[in-house]
Amino acid sequence: MALPDIRIPKFEPELVADQLRDGYWLEATDLDGDGRPDLFGYGLRLGEIYWYQNNPEWTRRLAADGFRMPVGADHADITGNGVADIIVCHELYGPIGTIVDPDPEGGKISWLENPGNPDKEPSRWRRHYVGRAVGMHRLRAGHFTRRDRLEIIGLPIVAMADVHAVLPVVLFTQPDDVREAAEWPMTVIDDRNFRMIHGAEKKSGLIPGSDLDSLLLASDEGVTWLYYDTERGEWIRELIGEGERTQFTRTGFRGSGDVHAGRIGDDPMAYVAAIEPFHGNTVAVYHKAGTGPDGRRTWRRTVLDVYGDPNENGEGPGHQILCADFDNDGDEEFLVALRGPWPWQGVFYYKAVDLDRGLWLKWRVADESVARIAAADFDGDGRLDFATIAYSVQNYYVAEDAKLMVYRNRTIPPDTA
């Protein structure tokens, strides 16, 4: 592997909102139809979902309230009117409000219908029901088995039987009348192979000869690539790695907590980066190491960093991984979101130098507590920026000064982007 032309990352911080009362989720997408990506985000406690309009003031608007414990989210143009709608899973936990307390009647997925231009249409968004499964914690919207209808994959994190019990992975298919349907048809993809799914990232272009989306999952089992094989008519699970297993006797956690795939050159999944285990402290990278006796690819795991020791709950500061090309050289770097406490908080940026030898460069590019990262070109200059929201969740970790930030990419001049 030839040494890359290293471009030192530089990002300019911009405050969107401070003194947040809670913080957890963040997404970037165009919500007002002006062609510029906006932001929407929220925490788990207040049940209020806000979106931030991409203008010089980052105008905050309330999309919906009254949600009990909104957790994971995604976005898609469900109505087909050209603007993104918001999809949220909610009611994860019961009265105790922790991972050992799944709500037996919860685990719901709902979508919020985008009313359109906020200056011309009502500002409140109509809520629609999709379906449910106990412990629903993550969801991804896309085209996983077909192109003619939107699909939502729902991924619980815990079951009623036990925190570490086996979980169902479920798929909801868009109905004929999305506005009036009582719920979406649901099928079970897998109900015997996954436990404690914490991370789920959708990526297109990974399945050879197919334009369907696929998922990378981080769970008790480690890192798994899950996709639908149209020729065989079945779901395929490819285990990439078993994750972190040395901390189990101390923490009770193993496997992986969050994951994403990175492109190098023409290979859209040249490496897979992960935070390990659940709410972990270990940053690991998997890269292709050959082919096994069964003809399957084999992957080699390299530990890049360990951020502090697990706390009294067995948890570390890591919460998300995001791969993207920030320096416009055709290869994807990855970002690690750390919730804290200091010094293990903020965003670290990793750049591959030599995959085979496990050589990477690293920079800290943000200091604030981070639960989630969203990447987009917010100012339209051809350079990918990123935004963060602080981790402020009762019974887990509460950031001292929870903020929503945008980091403008100044790594390379805009005229060369």
N, C-alpha and C positions, 0 to 999 in steps of 0.2 A: 504494500500500500504506500503510495507516494505521500510525502509530507504535504499537508494542505497549506495554502496561503492563509495564515492565521490573521483574522481581523479581530482586534481587541473589542469586546462588547462594551457599548456605552449606551445607557438609557437615562433619560431625563424624567425625574419623578414629577407627577402632577396630582394634587389632592382633588378627589372627586367629592368625598364626604368623610367627615371625621365624627368622633364621639358616637359611633354606631352603638345602639343598645344591644344588638346581637349580630353575629355574622357567621356565615357558613358557605353559601353557594353563590356562584357567579358564572354568567354566560355572556357572550358577545354575539349579537346578531342585529340586523336591521329591523327595527320595530315600527318605524314611522314611514318607511317607504321612500326615503330620500337618497338611498344608495350608500349611506354611511352606517357602519356598525354602531349600535347603541349597546348599553349594558342592562342586564337585570340581575338582581341579587337580593339576598335575604338571609336571615338567621332562622333558628329552629323555634325560638320561644314566642315571639310576638305574633307570628302568623300573618305578617304583612309582606307582600311581594311588591317591590319597587322596581321601576325601570328608570334609567338615566339617559336622557336624550342627548345625543352627540352634538352639542353646540358649545360655544365658549364657556357657558356656565354649568354645563352638565345638569340641566334641569331635571329635578327628581319628580317623578309622578307615581302615584299609587295605582298599581294595576289591580290588586285584590287584597282583601283582608279576610279574617275569619277562618283561615286555614289553621288546623291544629297540627303543629310540628311538620311543616314542609321540610323535606330533606333533599333528595336528588332531583335534578331537572334536566330538560333538554328543550329544543325548539324545532319547529317545522311549520311549513305553510299547510296547515291541515285543511283549511277552507278553499285553498286555491286562488285566493284573491291577491297574491303577490307580496304579502307581508307575513312575517313569522308569527306564529302563535306560541304560547308558552305551555309546556307540559311539566307537571309536578307530581311527585309522589309524596304522600303525607300520612299522618297518623301512624307513625312507626312504633312508638313506645306507649306504655300505659301510664298509670299514676306515678310510679317511681321515676320514670323518665330516664332509664339507663338501658344498656344493651341486654341486660338480663330480664327485661320486662316488655316483651313484644305485646302489642295490643291485639287481642284475638279477633276484634272486629275491624282492625285498621289495615294498614298496608295498601292504601288506596292510590290510584292514579287518576288525576283530573287534568283537563286542558283548559286554558283560558283563551277565549276567542278575542283576537286583536281587533279593536274597534276602528283602527285606521288612523288617519292623521289626527293627532291630539288637539290641534287647533280648530278642527272642523267637526270632529265626532265626539260622542260622550267618552269621558276618560276612563270609566270603569269597564272592566272586561267580564263578559259572561262566562260562567264556569260550566263545564261539561264533564260527565263522568266517563271513564274508560273501563276500569275494572280494579281488581284487588287480589293480593296474596299476602298473607301474614308476613310481617317483617320487611316489606318492600322498602328498599333503601337507594337503589340506583335504577335508572332507566335510560334507554337509548332509542331514538327514533331514526328510522331509515328504511332501506329496502334490502332485507336480509334473505328472503326467499323468492321475491317477485318485484317487478317494477311498476305494476299497474296500480298498486295500492300502498299507502304508507303502513309501516308496521312499527310497533313499539315493543321492545324486549324489556321485561321487568325482572329485576334481580333482587331478591330478598337478601338480608344479611344474617338474620337469626330466625329460628323456628320456635314454635311453642314448646316443643319437647326439651330443647336445650340450646344454649348459645352456639354450640358446635355441632348441632344436628344437621343432617343432610337437607338441602334446600331445593325447591323447584325453580327452574328457569322457565319463564312463561313468555309467550308471544301473543300480542293483541293485533288484530287485523282491522284496518279502517273499514267501517261499515258504509253502506250506500248513502245514508243520510247522516252526516257527521254531526249536524246541529241538533237533530231530534232523537238520535239513537239513545236508548236507555243505557247501553254499555256496548263495548266492542267484543266481538268473538275472541275467545282465548283458547290457546292450545299450550300444552306443556312440552317444552323442548327437551328438558332433562330433569329428572327428579331423583338421581341416585349418585351423582358424581361431584357435587360441589357443596362445600361448607363455608360459611362465613365469607361470602363474597363482599368485598369492600370496594374494589375498583373495577370499572367497566368503561372501556374506551372504544368507540366506533372508528373504523378506518376503512376507506375504500381503496381499491386497487391492489389488494393483497392476494386475492384469489386468482390464480392463473386462468386466463381465458374467460373471466367473468367480470361483470360490472356491478355485482352485488356487494353490499357492505358486509363486514365481518366484525367480530368483537375480540378484544383482548381482555381477559378477566384476571383479576388478582384475588386470590382466595386462600383458604386454608391449605389447598393442594399446591399452591404456587402460582405460576404464570401459565395460562392456557389460551390458545388461539381457538376460537369457536366460530365455525362458518358452515353454511349450507352448501352441499354438493348437489347441484341440479341434475347431473347425470345419474347419480345413485339415489337421489331423492331422500337424502338423509343428512342429519347434522354430524359434522366431524369435529372431534376434539383432538387438538395436538398439544400435548404437554411440552412446554418450552423449558421449564425448570421448576424444581420443587421449592425454591425460595429459601428463606432463612430458617434453619432448623436447630441452631446451636443455643438459642435462648429459651427453648420451650420449657425446660424444667424450672426455669426461674420465672418466666412471665406467663406461661400457659398459651402463648401465641406462637404460630408458625406460619410458613408460607409467605404470601405477598399481600401488600396493602393497596398499592396502586401501580399502574403500568401504562406504558405507551410504546408504540413502535416507531423507529426512526429510519429514514431513507438515507442511504449513502450511494451516490451515483445513480445507476439504473435499478438498484435493488430497493424496493419500497419497504422491506422489512429486513434491513441489513443488521439491525440490532434491536433489542427490546430492553428498555430501561425500567427499573422497578424500585419502589420503596418497599422495604420488607422488615418485619412481617406486618400485621395489622397495626396501624398507627405507629409504624416502626421507626427505627433509627438508622437503618442500613440502606445505602444506595448501591444497587447492583446492576450490572449490564450483562445481557446474554447476547452472544453472537454465534453465527453458524460455524460449527467445527467439523462438519463432514456428514456422512451418511452411515446409519447403523445397519446391522445385519438384516433388519426388516425393511430396509429401503427408506426409512424415515430420516429426516434431518436430525442431526444431533447439535446441541447447543452447549457452549461453554460459558460458565458463570464467572464474572470477575467482580469482586467487591471493590468499589471506588472509595467509599467513605462510610464511617460510622459516626453519627452525630449524637454524642452524649450517651449516657446510660439510661435504660428504661426507668420510669418513675415508679411510685408505689403501686400504681395500677398496671404495671407491666408495659406501659406505652412510651413511645418515643415521640419526637417532634414532627416526623414526616407525614405528609397527607396527600400530596399529588405529584404526578409526573406529567410533563407536557413536552412532546417533541414537535419541533417546527424549524424552518429555515429562517433564522433571524439575520444572517449576514449575507444572504442572497448568493451563496456560492454553489447552490444545488444540493448540498448536504444538510441534513437536519441536525441541529443541536438539541439538547433537552434541558428543561428547567425543573428544579426541585422546589416544591413549596414546603416550608417549615413553619410550624405554628409558634414555636418557642418553648421555654423561655430563652432569653438571650444567653449565650451567643448563638443558640441553635434556632434562629428564626430568620425569616426573610426568604429570598429567592437566590439559589445558586444556579449558575449557567455552566453547562458541560459541553465541551467541543472535542470530537474524536480526532486523535492524531494517528493512531494505529490500532485498529480493532483487534487484529490477531495478537498483538502484544499487550493489549489491555491498556494502552496509553491514551490518556485524556487530559485536557486542560480544564481548569475550573476557575470561575470568578464569582464573587458575590455581587449581584446586580440590584438587590433590594434589601432593605433592613427591617421593614415592618412585618408584624405577624401575618402569616398567610395560611388560609384554609384552602382556597381555590385560586387558580390562574385561568384567565381567558385571553387568548391571543387573537389579534385582528389588526388590520391597518386602519387605525382610527382617523388619521389625518389625510389619507389618500396619497401619500408621497411615495408609495411603492416599497416601503419598509414595514415589516411586521412588528407591531408594538405588543405590549401585554398589559393586562390589568389584574389587580389582586384584591381580595377581600379578606379581612382579618378573621382569625378563628376565635370566636367568642361564643362558647356553648357551655351552658351550665352543666355541672356534674362531670365535665371533661376538662376543658381548658378555656379560660376567659382572658383574652388579651387586655392589657392595661389601657390602651387607647386604640380601640378598634377603628380601622380606617378602610375606605375603598379608594384605591389608587390606580392611576394610569401611568405607565412608564413608556415614554416616547423613545423610539429607536433612533439613536444617533450614531450607530456603529459605523455606517458608511454614508457618504454624502448622498442626498436624494437624487441627484442627477446621474449617479451610477447604479442606483437600485433597480 
